Amino acid sequence: MLKLQCEKCNYEFQKENPPKRCPYCAAEDFIIPYKQAQSFLDESEN
Ligand SMILES: [Zn+2]
């Protein structure tokens, strides 16, 4: 299962394969791997 995100509407979802269209706003080619902002926070704490 991949964690994905729509770069246009920021909708987060999980799927086995990245779809071409966002299931929420139906935008094409805006699906990207989910950005984990938490990892940046963890790094700055050290
Ligand atoms: Zn979207």
mmCIF file of the protein (N, C-alpha, C, O) and its ligand, coordinates in Angstrom:
data_MODEL
# 
_entry.id   MODEL 
# 
loop_
_entity.id 
_entity.type 
_entity.pdbx_number_of_molecules 
1 polymer     1 
2 non-polymer 1 
# 
_entity_poly.entity_id                      1 
_entity_poly.type                           'polypeptide(L)' 
_entity_poly.nstd_linkage                   no 
_entity_poly.nstd_monomer                   no 
_entity_poly.pdbx_seq_one_letter_code       MLKLQCEKCNYEFQKENPPKRCPYCAAEDFIIPYKQAQSFLDESEN 
_entity_poly.pdbx_seq_one_letter_code_can   MLKLQCEKCNYEFQKENPPKRCPYCAAEDFIIPYKQAQSFLDESEN 
_entity_poly.pdbx_strand_id                 A 
# 
loop_
_entity_poly_seq.entity_id 
_entity_poly_seq.num 
_entity_poly_seq.mon_id 
_entity_poly_seq.hetero 
1 1  MET n 
1 2  LEU n 
1 3  LYS n 
1 4  LEU n 
1 5  GLN n 
1 6  CYS n 
1 7  GLU n 
1 8  LYS n 
1 9  CYS n 
1 10 ASN n 
1 11 TYR n 
1 12 GLU n 
1 13 PHE n 
1 14 GLN n 
1 15 LYS n 
1 16 GLU n 
1 17 ASN n 
1 18 PRO n 
1 19 PRO n 
1 20 LYS n 
1 21 ARG n 
1 22 CYS n 
1 23 PRO n 
1 24 TYR n 
1 25 CYS n 
1 26 ALA n 
1 27 ALA n 
1 28 GLU n 
1 29 ASP n 
1 30 PHE n 
1 31 ILE n 
1 32 ILE n 
1 33 PRO n 
1 34 TYR n 
1 35 LYS n 
1 36 GLN n 
1 37 ALA n 
1 38 GLN n 
1 39 SER n 
1 40 PHE n 
1 41 LEU n 
1 42 ASP n 
1 43 GLU n 
1 44 SER n 
1 45 GLU n 
1 46 ASN n 
# 
loop_
_struct_asym.id 
_struct_asym.entity_id 
A 1 
B 2 
# 
loop_
_chem_comp.id 
_chem_comp.type 
_chem_comp.mon_nstd_flag 
ALA 'L-peptide linking' y 
ARG 'L-peptide linking' y 
ASN 'L-peptide linking' y 
ASP 'L-peptide linking' y 
CYS 'L-peptide linking' y 
GLN 'L-peptide linking' y 
GLU 'L-peptide linking' y 
ILE 'L-peptide linking' y 
LEU 'L-peptide linking' y 
LYS 'L-peptide linking' y 
MET 'L-peptide linking' y 
PHE 'L-peptide linking' y 
PRO 'L-peptide linking' y 
SER 'L-peptide linking' y 
TYR 'L-peptide linking' y 
ZN  non-polymer         . 
# 
_pdbx_entity_nonpoly.entity_id   2 
_pdbx_entity_nonpoly.name        ? 
_pdbx_entity_nonpoly.comp_id     ZN 
# 
_pdbx_nonpoly_scheme.asym_id         B 
_pdbx_nonpoly_scheme.entity_id       2 
_pdbx_nonpoly_scheme.mon_id          ZN 
_pdbx_nonpoly_scheme.ndb_seq_num     1 
_pdbx_nonpoly_scheme.pdb_seq_num     101 
_pdbx_nonpoly_scheme.auth_seq_num    101 
_pdbx_nonpoly_scheme.pdb_mon_id      ZN 
_pdbx_nonpoly_scheme.auth_mon_id     ZN 
_pdbx_nonpoly_scheme.pdb_strand_id   A 
_pdbx_nonpoly_scheme.pdb_ins_code    . 
# 
loop_
_atom_site.group_PDB 
_atom_site.id 
_atom_site.type_symbol 
_atom_site.label_atom_id 
_atom_site.label_alt_id 
_atom_site.label_comp_id 
_atom_site.label_asym_id 
_atom_site.label_entity_id 
_atom_site.label_seq_id 
_atom_site.pdbx_PDB_ins_code 
_atom_site.Cartn_x 
_atom_site.Cartn_y 
_atom_site.Cartn_z 
_atom_site.occupancy 
_atom_site.B_iso_or_equiv 
_atom_site.pdbx_formal_charge 
_atom_site.auth_seq_id 
_atom_site.auth_comp_id 
_atom_site.auth_asym_id 
_atom_site.auth_atom_id 
_atom_site.pdbx_PDB_model_num 
ATOM   1   N  N  . MET A 1 1  ? 0.835   -1.211 0.000   1.00 0.00 ? 1   MET A N  1 
ATOM   2   C  CA . MET A 1 1  ? 0.000   0.000  0.000   1.00 0.00 ? 1   MET A CA 1 
ATOM   3   C  C  . MET A 1 1  ? 0.869   1.260  0.000   1.00 0.00 ? 1   MET A C  1 
ATOM   4   O  O  . MET A 1 1  ? 1.780   1.380  0.819   1.00 0.00 ? 1   MET A O  1 
ATOM   5   N  N  . LEU A 1 2  ? 0.599   2.183  -0.895  1.00 0.00 ? 2   LEU A N  1 
ATOM   6   C  CA . LEU A 1 2  ? 1.359   3.426  -0.964  1.00 0.00 ? 2   LEU A CA 1 
ATOM   7   C  C  . LEU A 1 2  ? 0.555   4.557  -0.334  1.00 0.00 ? 2   LEU A C  1 
ATOM   8   O  O  . LEU A 1 2  ? -0.667  4.624  -0.466  1.00 0.00 ? 2   LEU A O  1 
ATOM   9   N  N  . LYS A 1 3  ? 1.249   5.416  0.332   1.00 0.00 ? 3   LYS A N  1 
ATOM   10  C  CA . LYS A 1 3  ? 0.590   6.605  0.840   1.00 0.00 ? 3   LYS A CA 1 
ATOM   11  C  C  . LYS A 1 3  ? 0.811   7.718  -0.167  1.00 0.00 ? 3   LYS A C  1 
ATOM   12  O  O  . LYS A 1 3  ? 1.947   8.075  -0.480  1.00 0.00 ? 3   LYS A O  1 
ATOM   13  N  N  . LEU A 1 4  ? -0.282  8.259  -0.666  1.00 0.00 ? 4   LEU A N  1 
ATOM   14  C  CA . LEU A 1 4  ? -0.212  9.239  -1.749  1.00 0.00 ? 4   LEU A CA 1 
ATOM   15  C  C  . LEU A 1 4  ? -0.924  10.524 -1.363  1.00 0.00 ? 4   LEU A C  1 
ATOM   16  O  O  . LEU A 1 4  ? -1.668  10.594 -0.385  1.00 0.00 ? 4   LEU A O  1 
ATOM   17  N  N  . GLN A 1 5  ? -0.663  11.524 -2.169  1.00 0.00 ? 5   GLN A N  1 
ATOM   18  C  CA . GLN A 1 5  ? -1.233  12.834 -1.895  1.00 0.00 ? 5   GLN A CA 1 
ATOM   19  C  C  . GLN A 1 5  ? -1.499  13.548 -3.207  1.00 0.00 ? 5   GLN A C  1 
ATOM   20  O  O  . GLN A 1 5  ? -0.732  13.414 -4.161  1.00 0.00 ? 5   GLN A O  1 
ATOM   21  N  N  . CYS A 1 6  ? -2.569  14.294 -3.255  1.00 0.00 ? 6   CYS A N  1 
ATOM   22  C  CA . CYS A 1 6  ? -2.840  15.142 -4.413  1.00 0.00 ? 6   CYS A CA 1 
ATOM   23  C  C  . CYS A 1 6  ? -2.187  16.494 -4.167  1.00 0.00 ? 6   CYS A C  1 
ATOM   24  O  O  . CYS A 1 6  ? -2.453  17.157 -3.164  1.00 0.00 ? 6   CYS A O  1 
ATOM   25  N  N  . GLU A 1 7  ? -1.327  16.891 -5.100  1.00 0.00 ? 7   GLU A N  1 
ATOM   26  C  CA . GLU A 1 7  ? -0.603  18.144 -4.930  1.00 0.00 ? 7   GLU A CA 1 
ATOM   27  C  C  . GLU A 1 7  ? -1.525  19.340 -5.157  1.00 0.00 ? 7   GLU A C  1 
ATOM   28  O  O  . GLU A 1 7  ? -1.202  20.461 -4.763  1.00 0.00 ? 7   GLU A O  1 
ATOM   29  N  N  . LYS A 1 8  ? -2.639  19.108 -5.775  1.00 0.00 ? 8   LYS A N  1 
ATOM   30  C  CA . LYS A 1 8  ? -3.539  20.217 -6.084  1.00 0.00 ? 8   LYS A CA 1 
ATOM   31  C  C  . LYS A 1 8  ? -4.451  20.552 -4.900  1.00 0.00 ? 8   LYS A C  1 
ATOM   32  O  O  . LYS A 1 8  ? -4.583  21.713 -4.512  1.00 0.00 ? 8   LYS A O  1 
ATOM   33  N  N  . CYS A 1 9  ? -5.085  19.503 -4.327  1.00 0.00 ? 9   CYS A N  1 
ATOM   34  C  CA . CYS A 1 9  ? -6.040  19.755 -3.238  1.00 0.00 ? 9   CYS A CA 1 
ATOM   35  C  C  . CYS A 1 9  ? -5.536  19.245 -1.888  1.00 0.00 ? 9   CYS A C  1 
ATOM   36  O  O  . CYS A 1 9  ? -6.210  19.414 -0.871  1.00 0.00 ? 9   CYS A O  1 
ATOM   37  N  N  . ASN A 1 10 ? -4.355  18.622 -1.873  1.00 0.00 ? 10  ASN A N  1 
ATOM   38  C  CA . ASN A 1 10 ? -3.735  18.095 -0.648  1.00 0.00 ? 10  ASN A CA 1 
ATOM   39  C  C  . ASN A 1 10 ? -4.482  16.929 -0.024  1.00 0.00 ? 10  ASN A C  1 
ATOM   40  O  O  . ASN A 1 10 ? -4.252  16.602 1.141   1.00 0.00 ? 10  ASN A O  1 
ATOM   41  N  N  . TYR A 1 11 ? -5.366  16.302 -0.771  1.00 0.00 ? 11  TYR A N  1 
ATOM   42  C  CA . TYR A 1 11 ? -6.084  15.129 -0.293  1.00 0.00 ? 11  TYR A CA 1 
ATOM   43  C  C  . TYR A 1 11 ? -5.117  13.960 -0.127  1.00 0.00 ? 11  TYR A C  1 
ATOM   44  O  O  . TYR A 1 11 ? -4.350  13.654 -1.040  1.00 0.00 ? 11  TYR A O  1 
ATOM   45  N  N  . GLU A 1 12 ? -5.152  13.308 1.029   1.00 0.00 ? 12  GLU A N  1 
ATOM   46  C  CA . GLU A 1 12 ? -4.268  12.167 1.306   1.00 0.00 ? 12  GLU A CA 1 
ATOM   47  C  C  . GLU A 1 12 ? -5.057  10.875 1.241   1.00 0.00 ? 12  GLU A C  1 
ATOM   48  O  O  . GLU A 1 12 ? -6.191  10.808 1.715   1.00 0.00 ? 12  GLU A O  1 
ATOM   49  N  N  . PHE A 1 13 ? -4.454  9.844  0.651   1.00 0.00 ? 13  PHE A N  1 
ATOM   50  C  CA . PHE A 1 13 ? -5.136  8.562  0.542   1.00 0.00 ? 13  PHE A CA 1 
ATOM   51  C  C  . PHE A 1 13 ? -4.115  7.452  0.348   1.00 0.00 ? 13  PHE A C  1 
ATOM   52  O  O  . PHE A 1 13 ? -2.937  7.714  0.105   1.00 0.00 ? 13  PHE A O  1 
ATOM   53  N  N  . GLN A 1 14 ? -4.582  6.195  0.457   1.00 0.00 ? 14  GLN A N  1 
ATOM   54  C  CA . GLN A 1 14 ? -3.702  5.053  0.268   1.00 0.00 ? 14  GLN A CA 1 
ATOM   55  C  C  . GLN A 1 14 ? -4.241  4.165  -0.842  1.00 0.00 ? 14  GLN A C  1 
ATOM   56  O  O  . GLN A 1 14 ? -5.437  3.876  -0.900  1.00 0.00 ? 14  GLN A O  1 
ATOM   57  N  N  . LYS A 1 15 ? -3.337  3.733  -1.726  1.00 0.00 ? 15  LYS A N  1 
ATOM   58  C  CA . LYS A 1 15 ? -3.701  2.832  -2.816  1.00 0.00 ? 15  LYS A CA 1 
ATOM   59  C  C  . LYS A 1 15 ? -2.523  1.933  -3.142  1.00 0.00 ? 15  LYS A C  1 
ATOM   60  O  O  . LYS A 1 15 ? -1.376  2.255  -2.829  1.00 0.00 ? 15  LYS A O  1 
ATOM   61  N  N  . GLU A 1 16 ? -2.813  0.803  -3.771  1.00 0.00 ? 16  GLU A N  1 
ATOM   62  C  CA . GLU A 1 16 ? -1.728  -0.096 -4.170  1.00 0.00 ? 16  GLU A CA 1 
ATOM   63  C  C  . GLU A 1 16 ? -0.947  0.481  -5.340  1.00 0.00 ? 16  GLU A C  1 
ATOM   64  O  O  . GLU A 1 16 ? 0.276   0.351  -5.408  1.00 0.00 ? 16  GLU A O  1 
ATOM   65  N  N  . ASN A 1 17 ? -1.659  1.117  -6.257  1.00 0.00 ? 17  ASN A N  1 
ATOM   66  C  CA . ASN A 1 17 ? -1.016  1.767  -7.396  1.00 0.00 ? 17  ASN A CA 1 
ATOM   67  C  C  . ASN A 1 17 ? -1.490  3.210  -7.482  1.00 0.00 ? 17  ASN A C  1 
ATOM   68  O  O  . ASN A 1 17 ? -2.671  3.493  -7.279  1.00 0.00 ? 17  ASN A O  1 
ATOM   69  N  N  . PRO A 1 18 ? -0.576  4.117  -7.782  1.00 0.00 ? 18  PRO A N  1 
ATOM   70  C  CA . PRO A 1 18 ? -0.978  5.519  -7.900  1.00 0.00 ? 18  PRO A CA 1 
ATOM   71  C  C  . PRO A 1 18 ? -1.963  5.706  -9.055  1.00 0.00 ? 18  PRO A C  1 
ATOM   72  O  O  . PRO A 1 18 ? -1.659  5.309  -10.179 1.00 0.00 ? 18  PRO A O  1 
ATOM   73  N  N  . PRO A 1 19 ? -3.113  6.289  -8.816  1.00 0.00 ? 19  PRO A N  1 
ATOM   74  C  CA . PRO A 1 19 ? -4.063  6.539  -9.903  1.00 0.00 ? 19  PRO A CA 1 
ATOM   75  C  C  . PRO A 1 19 ? -3.639  7.751  -10.709 1.00 0.00 ? 19  PRO A C  1 
ATOM   76  O  O  . PRO A 1 19 ? -2.860  8.579  -10.237 1.00 0.00 ? 19  PRO A O  1 
ATOM   77  N  N  . LYS A 1 20 ? -4.155  7.854  -11.929 1.00 0.00 ? 20  LYS A N  1 
ATOM   78  C  CA . LYS A 1 20 ? -3.797  9.013  -12.747 1.00 0.00 ? 20  LYS A CA 1 
ATOM   79  C  C  . LYS A 1 20 ? -4.528  10.258 -12.255 1.00 0.00 ? 20  LYS A C  1 
ATOM   80  O  O  . LYS A 1 20 ? -4.016  11.375 -12.313 1.00 0.00 ? 20  LYS A O  1 
ATOM   81  N  N  . ARG A 1 21 ? -5.760  10.018 -11.762 1.00 0.00 ? 21  ARG A N  1 
ATOM   82  C  CA . ARG A 1 21 ? -6.558  11.155 -11.307 1.00 0.00 ? 21  ARG A CA 1 
ATOM   83  C  C  . ARG A 1 21 ? -6.761  11.110 -9.802  1.00 0.00 ? 21  ARG A C  1 
ATOM   84  O  O  . ARG A 1 21 ? -6.850  10.035 -9.209  1.00 0.00 ? 21  ARG A O  1 
ATOM   85  N  N  . CYS A 1 22 ? -6.831  12.268 -9.197  1.00 0.00 ? 22  CYS A N  1 
ATOM   86  C  CA . CYS A 1 22 ? -7.142  12.374 -7.780  1.00 0.00 ? 22  CYS A CA 1 
ATOM   87  C  C  . CYS A 1 22 ? -8.579  11.897 -7.534  1.00 0.00 ? 22  CYS A C  1 
ATOM   88  O  O  . CYS A 1 22 ? -9.498  12.339 -8.223  1.00 0.00 ? 22  CYS A O  1 
ATOM   89  N  N  . PRO A 1 23 ? -8.782  10.999 -6.559  1.00 0.00 ? 23  PRO A N  1 
ATOM   90  C  CA . PRO A 1 23 ? -10.137 10.505 -6.286  1.00 0.00 ? 23  PRO A CA 1 
ATOM   91  C  C  . PRO A 1 23 ? -11.033 11.574 -5.663  1.00 0.00 ? 23  PRO A C  1 
ATOM   92  O  O  . PRO A 1 23 ? -12.251 11.405 -5.607  1.00 0.00 ? 23  PRO A O  1 
ATOM   93  N  N  . TYR A 1 24 ? -10.457 12.641 -5.208  1.00 0.00 ? 24  TYR A N  1 
ATOM   94  C  CA . TYR A 1 24 ? -11.235 13.695 -4.549  1.00 0.00 ? 24  TYR A CA 1 
ATOM   95  C  C  . TYR A 1 24 ? -11.613 14.819 -5.513  1.00 0.00 ? 24  TYR A C  1 
ATOM   96  O  O  . TYR A 1 24 ? -12.789 15.149 -5.664  1.00 0.00 ? 24  TYR A O  1 
ATOM   97  N  N  . CYS A 1 25 ? -10.584 15.415 -6.176  1.00 0.00 ? 25  CYS A N  1 
ATOM   98  C  CA . CYS A 1 25 ? -10.859 16.565 -7.049  1.00 0.00 ? 25  CYS A CA 1 
ATOM   99  C  C  . CYS A 1 25 ? -10.733 16.218 -8.528  1.00 0.00 ? 25  CYS A C  1 
ATOM   100 O  O  . CYS A 1 25 ? -10.999 17.055 -9.390  1.00 0.00 ? 25  CYS A O  1 
ATOM   101 N  N  . ALA A 1 26 ? -10.320 14.957 -8.827  1.00 0.00 ? 26  ALA A N  1 
ATOM   102 C  CA . ALA A 1 26 ? -10.239 14.452 -10.203 1.00 0.00 ? 26  ALA A CA 1 
ATOM   103 C  C  . ALA A 1 26 ? -9.186  15.153 -11.055 1.00 0.00 ? 26  ALA A C  1 
ATOM   104 O  O  . ALA A 1 26 ? -9.219  15.051 -12.281 1.00 0.00 ? 26  ALA A O  1 
ATOM   105 N  N  . ALA A 1 27 ? -8.264  15.857 -10.430 1.00 0.00 ? 27  ALA A N  1 
ATOM   106 C  CA . ALA A 1 27 ? -7.185  16.498 -11.179 1.00 0.00 ? 27  ALA A CA 1 
ATOM   107 C  C  . ALA A 1 27 ? -6.240  15.432 -11.716 1.00 0.00 ? 27  ALA A C  1 
ATOM   108 O  O  . ALA A 1 27 ? -5.933  14.464 -11.020 1.00 0.00 ? 27  ALA A O  1 
ATOM   109 N  N  . GLU A 1 28 ? -5.779  15.606 -12.946 1.00 0.00 ? 28  GLU A N  1 
ATOM   110 C  CA . GLU A 1 28 ? -4.864  14.652 -13.553 1.00 0.00 ? 28  GLU A CA 1 
ATOM   111 C  C  . GLU A 1 28 ? -3.414  15.037 -13.292 1.00 0.00 ? 28  GLU A C  1 
ATOM   112 O  O  . GLU A 1 28 ? -3.065  16.218 -13.270 1.00 0.00 ? 28  GLU A O  1 
ATOM   113 N  N  . ASP A 1 29 ? -2.573  14.021 -13.093 1.00 0.00 ? 29  ASP A N  1 
ATOM   114 C  CA . ASP A 1 29 ? -1.121  14.211 -12.941 1.00 0.00 ? 29  ASP A CA 1 
ATOM   115 C  C  . ASP A 1 29 ? -0.732  15.085 -11.748 1.00 0.00 ? 29  ASP A C  1 
ATOM   116 O  O  . ASP A 1 29 ? 0.274   15.794 -11.798 1.00 0.00 ? 29  ASP A O  1 
ATOM   117 N  N  . PHE A 1 30 ? -1.511  15.037 -10.698 1.00 0.00 ? 30  PHE A N  1 
ATOM   118 C  CA . PHE A 1 30 ? -1.137  15.768 -9.491  1.00 0.00 ? 30  PHE A CA 1 
ATOM   119 C  C  . PHE A 1 30 ? -0.850  14.821 -8.330  1.00 0.00 ? 30  PHE A C  1 
ATOM   120 O  O  . PHE A 1 30 ? -0.610  15.265 -7.207  1.00 0.00 ? 30  PHE A O  1 
ATOM   121 N  N  . ILE A 1 31 ? -0.876  13.505 -8.602  1.00 0.00 ? 31  ILE A N  1 
ATOM   122 C  CA . ILE A 1 31 ? -0.669  12.531 -7.537  1.00 0.00 ? 31  ILE A CA 1 
ATOM   123 C  C  . ILE A 1 31 ? 0.824   12.352 -7.267  1.00 0.00 ? 31  ILE A C  1 
ATOM   124 O  O  . ILE A 1 31 ? 1.587   12.004 -8.169  1.00 0.00 ? 31  ILE A O  1 
ATOM   125 N  N  . ILE A 1 32 ? 1.230   12.587 -6.039  1.00 0.00 ? 32  ILE A N  1 
ATOM   126 C  CA . ILE A 1 32 ? 2.636   12.465 -5.649  1.00 0.00 ? 32  ILE A CA 1 
ATOM   127 C  C  . ILE A 1 32 ? 2.722   11.619 -4.383  1.00 0.00 ? 32  ILE A C  1 
ATOM   128 O  O  . ILE A 1 32 ? 1.724   11.483 -3.676  1.00 0.00 ? 32  ILE A O  1 
ATOM   129 N  N  . PRO A 1 33 ? 3.894   11.045 -4.074  1.00 0.00 ? 33  PRO A N  1 
ATOM   130 C  CA . PRO A 1 33 ? 4.064   10.349 -2.800  1.00 0.00 ? 33  PRO A CA 1 
ATOM   131 C  C  . PRO A 1 33 ? 3.827   11.312 -1.650  1.00 0.00 ? 33  PRO A C  1 
ATOM   132 O  O  . PRO A 1 33 ? 4.218   12.478 -1.710  1.00 0.00 ? 33  PRO A O  1 
ATOM   133 N  N  . TYR A 1 34 ? 3.185   10.813 -0.605  1.00 0.00 ? 34  TYR A N  1 
ATOM   134 C  CA . TYR A 1 34 ? 2.855   11.656 0.534   1.00 0.00 ? 34  TYR A CA 1 
ATOM   135 C  C  . TYR A 1 34 ? 4.115   12.238 1.166   1.00 0.00 ? 34  TYR A C  1 
ATOM   136 O  O  . TYR A 1 34 ? 5.062   11.508 1.461   1.00 0.00 ? 34  TYR A O  1 
ATOM   137 N  N  . LYS A 1 35 ? 4.125   13.545 1.370   1.00 0.00 ? 35  LYS A N  1 
ATOM   138 C  CA . LYS A 1 35 ? 5.272   14.198 1.996   1.00 0.00 ? 35  LYS A CA 1 
ATOM   139 C  C  . LYS A 1 35 ? 5.143   14.115 3.504   1.00 0.00 ? 35  LYS A C  1 
ATOM   140 O  O  . LYS A 1 35 ? 4.151   14.565 4.080   1.00 0.00 ? 35  LYS A O  1 
ATOM   141 N  N  . GLN A 1 36 ? 6.138   13.544 4.132   1.00 0.00 ? 36  GLN A N  1 
ATOM   142 C  CA . GLN A 1 36 ? 6.096   13.423 5.577   1.00 0.00 ? 36  GLN A CA 1 
ATOM   143 C  C  . GLN A 1 36 ? 6.822   14.594 6.219   1.00 0.00 ? 36  GLN A C  1 
ATOM   144 O  O  . GLN A 1 36 ? 8.041   14.573 6.387   1.00 0.00 ? 36  GLN A O  1 
ATOM   145 N  N  . ALA A 1 37 ? 6.064   15.595 6.566   1.00 0.00 ? 37  ALA A N  1 
ATOM   146 C  CA . ALA A 1 37 ? 6.639   16.794 7.187   1.00 0.00 ? 37  ALA A CA 1 
ATOM   147 C  C  . ALA A 1 37 ? 7.249   16.463 8.543   1.00 0.00 ? 37  ALA A C  1 
ATOM   148 O  O  . ALA A 1 37 ? 8.132   17.177 9.019   1.00 0.00 ? 37  ALA A O  1 
ATOM   149 N  N  . GLN A 1 38 ? 6.786   15.395 9.158   1.00 0.00 ? 38  GLN A N  1 
ATOM   150 C  CA . GLN A 1 38 ? 7.266   15.010 10.485  1.00 0.00 ? 38  GLN A CA 1 
ATOM   151 C  C  . GLN A 1 38 ? 8.765   14.740 10.499  1.00 0.00 ? 38  GLN A C  1 
ATOM   152 O  O  . GLN A 1 38 ? 9.428   15.041 11.491  1.00 0.00 ? 38  GLN A O  1 
ATOM   153 N  N  . SER A 1 39 ? 9.318   14.178 9.423   1.00 0.00 ? 39  SER A N  1 
ATOM   154 C  CA . SER A 1 39 ? 10.743  13.847 9.389   1.00 0.00 ? 39  SER A CA 1 
ATOM   155 C  C  . SER A 1 39 ? 11.605  15.101 9.466   1.00 0.00 ? 39  SER A C  1 
ATOM   156 O  O  . SER A 1 39 ? 12.716  15.059 9.995   1.00 0.00 ? 39  SER A O  1 
ATOM   157 N  N  . PHE A 1 40 ? 11.105  16.211 8.946   1.00 0.00 ? 40  PHE A N  1 
ATOM   158 C  CA . PHE A 1 40 ? 11.842  17.457 9.042   1.00 0.00 ? 40  PHE A CA 1 
ATOM   159 C  C  . PHE A 1 40 ? 11.889  17.938 10.493  1.00 0.00 ? 40  PHE A C  1 
ATOM   160 O  O  . PHE A 1 40 ? 12.908  18.447 10.961  1.00 0.00 ? 40  PHE A O  1 
ATOM   161 N  N  . LEU A 1 41 ? 10.792  17.771 11.177  1.00 0.00 ? 41  LEU A N  1 
ATOM   162 C  CA . LEU A 1 41 ? 10.714  18.183 12.584  1.00 0.00 ? 41  LEU A CA 1 
ATOM   163 C  C  . LEU A 1 41 ? 11.668  17.351 13.437  1.00 0.00 ? 41  LEU A C  1 
ATOM   164 O  O  . LEU A 1 41 ? 12.355  17.876 14.313  1.00 0.00 ? 41  LEU A O  1 
ATOM   165 N  N  . ASP A 1 42 ? 11.699  16.039 13.166  1.00 0.00 ? 42  ASP A N  1 
ATOM   166 C  CA . ASP A 1 42 ? 12.570  15.164 13.932  1.00 0.00 ? 42  ASP A CA 1 
ATOM   167 C  C  . ASP A 1 42 ? 14.037  15.550 13.762  1.00 0.00 ? 42  ASP A C  1 
ATOM   168 O  O  . ASP A 1 42 ? 14.813  15.491 14.716  1.00 0.00 ? 42  ASP A O  1 
ATOM   169 N  N  . GLU A 1 43 ? 14.411  15.943 12.554  1.00 0.00 ? 43  GLU A N  1 
ATOM   170 C  CA . GLU A 1 43 ? 15.801  16.291 12.287  1.00 0.00 ? 43  GLU A CA 1 
ATOM   171 C  C  . GLU A 1 43 ? 16.208  17.570 13.015  1.00 0.00 ? 43  GLU A C  1 
ATOM   172 O  O  . GLU A 1 43 ? 17.313  17.663 13.549  1.00 0.00 ? 43  GLU A O  1 
ATOM   173 N  N  . SER A 1 44 ? 15.318  18.546 13.031  1.00 0.00 ? 44  SER A N  1 
ATOM   174 C  CA . SER A 1 44 ? 15.679  19.831 13.625  1.00 0.00 ? 44  SER A CA 1 
ATOM   175 C  C  . SER A 1 44 ? 15.779  19.756 15.157  1.00 0.00 ? 44  SER A C  1 
ATOM   176 O  O  . SER A 1 44 ? 16.348  20.647 15.787  1.00 0.00 ? 44  SER A O  1 
ATOM   177 N  N  . GLU A 1 45 ? 15.232  18.706 15.741  1.00 0.00 ? 45  GLU A N  1 
ATOM   178 C  CA . GLU A 1 45 ? 15.278  18.578 17.200  1.00 0.00 ? 45  GLU A CA 1 
ATOM   179 C  C  . GLU A 1 45 ? 16.657  18.140 17.701  1.00 0.00 ? 45  GLU A C  1 
ATOM   180 O  O  . GLU A 1 45 ? 16.990  18.346 18.868  1.00 0.00 ? 45  GLU A O  1 
ATOM   181 N  N  . ASN A 1 46 ? 17.451  17.540 16.823  1.00 0.00 ? 46  ASN A N  1 
ATOM   182 C  CA . ASN A 1 46 ? 18.757  17.034 17.271  1.00 0.00 ? 46  ASN A CA 1 
ATOM   183 C  C  . ASN A 1 46 ? 19.842  18.118 17.308  1.00 0.00 ? 46  ASN A C  1 
ATOM   184 O  O  . ASN A 1 46 ? 20.986  17.835 17.665  1.00 0.00 ? 46  ASN A O  1 
HETATM 185 ZN ZN . ZN  B 2 .  ? -7.004  16.389 -5.570  1.00 0.00 2 101 ZN  A ZN 1 
# 
